[in-house]
Amino acid sequence: MEGECHESGRVLMYQWKFKDLTERCSIMTEMAEFLGLKAFRFALIKVGGQDTKTRLYFTCTNLHKIGYKVAKVSVKIKGKPDLDGHMNLRGNELDHLQLFVKEIDCEWRKQETFTFGVHVIETLENYRYQLSDILFTDQLWLAAKNKLWTDIEFSVQNHIFSAHRAILAARSPTWFGSIESLIVGRRIKIDHTEPLVFEMFLRFLYTGVFQVNNHRSVNEELLKLAERYKLSTLKSLCQLAVQDIDANQLASFAMAMKPDFEICPKKPQLKLKEKTKAQLFFQKYYAVIECVWRVEKLPQDDKLFTSDQLNFRNDGAFRAGLADHPPTRHSTLLSPQHFLYLACSHLEKTGTSISHVESYIDGVEYCRMERRGEKAFYIFGRELYDLVAPSSFKFDILIRENLDNFRYQLMDSLRSVDYWNMFLLAILTDAELQVGKKNFKVHRAIISSRSPVFTELFNTSTVECVTGKVRIDDGVNPDAFKEFLFFLYTGELKVSANSQSLLKLAKKYQVESLIEICRAAIQEIDVDEISTSLIWLSTMSISP
């Protein structure tokens, strides 16, 4: 049975700790930042008297400026698992202002700890979190800043910026269309632009990372450069950055808050009276992999339905399953009829590991799944009651990054596409690598900024430095070397890192990030872990 699997933003974990809450209080946190923007705020209202309910609030502002929004917010209260769940979104037509609310009815202890999971997702197609080499983001930009193999300059109000013609042509359709004007050594004058704005523009062009500015005029000027040089992702980001919250949006937000006006006529306070204390901490974040599976009919007679294998990053794999649990003489009215599984294997070979899995049925009925097994082979399970067909299952798999230099980054997804096309089309190349009987035309700036070995080779008085031609010996396979070049040009891998050839090249050319990734992928699965997981799995049955 078919399913699908894709990356889906990240979950930010916050803890809010209270001590000595009074019977009546209304409090809120300072604004919490996300990627340099003041974005989140939490609030709590205790009315007291006959109304025993406590209301939790979460607001999100400004996130639209970087192409993001909040998909959902979960909340857990330490020692009160029955109250775990999600906050409800009010005024869901709003993206610039989002409000989530949850009512809680319970007795409060002297000390309480709330844990919030804020799931943020992308709203722009080409600006998203990607698992890639984090060193690459800065290496090429530093090459331009340090004038490593730069061959063109820009003059902006007496400020000089050095750049690489090939990168300009690869990233900008405008420059690619007039590539003959990109003459070696030429200095191009840029009028009607502030140096700060042009540096932001160049930095995005090299790194694919957008840094929103708090000044509208700066974002407007950057938008003009994005339009002039046809950088579509930067244009979309700048258009969002200049959008402010207008009166209509504020009115809609106020209407979403209307049910709470009467219960809390006073403004929530940042500082609390008496002995009450409250502190908000950012804990950590998880990347999210979303898997979706739909069944048109339910298994019967103790049978098991499974999805097709859902692959992740060439090495990791997931498979969902739905098992029938026929009634036995021990069954009761409270016995579940089905069991939902999600099997996960080899994920550590991608440089990541699983924290936990949350499942949903038809978009609702949230449940954190029970985990069995070791890191080489995990099984997550959930008991199901009164399930009807057809049904859609969604799994949010929260994962951690295990490698120092291979992590999720928010960036323009077209960056890697443009750089690899620069190689494939041999745009303004200035070096040639001979591997066996195959020649690869390359760019010194790319391979030198990525490898200390190539840096030394092209910055010393050698024949290779003068001619730009390098012979790669040691019986290297040309196809493996091309995959190695793909990593140098993009910071990503399109094949499995489980390759001794890739590891050998990474070591020879001292590409530390690739060494990390290959070592993680090549490690053998621990037989002890597999056997432990299988024995543990056998205990994951539906109890009578």
C-alpha angles and dihedrals in degrees: 000000000000125000137162136230131195142151114266116191122273142285118236115206121213131178123207114192125196133190127189099357111196122230091254121033142133115199139164137189130242114266111282117220129230118190091341096312126110097240118146138050131176125204138181130199126193111184098185126195115071093344103082095176123109118209122213120200133193123185129188125197135169095016090116088068091074097038098264141114137179113262098185143338123220125197133198128184116208111249094008106086092161088069096054113122147099131301117242120247116230123198093014093184089074123091100166093054122029128183126193123186136186130181119213125191112192145104114274124225127216090266126029133180123201120194117199126194111201111195110203121189137187124262097185120073097220102035111074147120113285131184104237147127105297091199091064092063092067103025096074093041090052089050088059093044091049093044093241105171093334113159107182137045139207125211114209114174093324092316115119121213121189121211146163118258093214093055092047091052094044096050101037123056087199093060092039089055091054098035091143089068091060094088119177111262094010119145113214119202116221114201131198093020131110116234091236091056094047091050089052088050094050092045091054091046091055101036106024088226120130122210110192115218123220091224114084092207091059092051091047091052091048089051090057091054091048090053094045094052096033100238097162099190093048090047092054092047093049091049088056093044093058093051113103129193106268132205094264092055091048090050091050090049090050091052089052088054095046096099088062100046094088096048094050112031092164129073114258112252130235093205121049129219129235116005098327114128130189129179131180120207132184105225111179144301137244130207113231129225113192120206122185127193130174129197122197095196136019126248116251138188095037093303128148127223118200135189125234114272110278111211126211125195095339094287111046122076139190132192127183124210138188118201129194116228108198118205118267133190087271094053122115135186087269095056115112119242099209141024125216119210137188116190119199126188141170093010092134087064088069092056093256139096135200123256098181144316128240119198134199132192115215089343095304138057095080119203134168104228125234113249128219131174139033130291094273092058124015129182120194119194142187133184116233130206129195093356116178131195137279096041134166121213123200123192122196105199111197111206138186127217113239101186125077097221104028107071144131115282131183106235150131104288089207091067095079091042092052094046093049091048087052087061097041093049092041091229109193094331119183105187140044129212118201112208112178106306094338128089123206119199108213145170118254092211092059101044094037094051090048100044128042089205093059090042091059093041094055097039101054134073096268133134088247091055092051099042099030090224120125128181114214109209133174093090094281115182109240092220092052090047090053090054087050089053090049089059092047092051099042111019088232139093126231093185133047115288087218090105130120089199092058092046091051091052092045091054095044093052095035097238097163098189093054091047088056094049096046093048090052092049097044097052112111120244111259108249090205090056093049094050091046090051093050093050090046090048091056088064092055096094129130107267116231 
